[in-house]
Amino acid sequence: MLLLNLSVIFTGNRHTIQGILEEDTTIEEYKLNKAEELENVCFERSGLVIHATQTFLAGSPDGLVSTSKGESDLKKSVTFQTYKSLASF
């Protein structure tokens, strides 16, 4: 049986802080890359998103990306070096 200690509040670490600091730059880089591909991009900031019919499902993306090809959540890629340091925390 898996027991979770829900009384612990996650306040972030150096990786989440770096992600927050780089968030605006990442969004602008993504928009520029899509513009070079002649694709229009609309980025809308978001909080908690609850599934329309399965209300027990939810996610908290930083924002939603809408393009002519559909919608998605934007994530910055992690390099192998960053991944190795993530494994050590």
Secondary structure, DSSP 8 states (H G I E B T S, - for coil): -----TT------HHHHHHHHHHHHHHHHHHHHHHHTT--EEEEE---EE-SS-TT-EE--SEEEEETTEEEE------HHHHHHHHT-
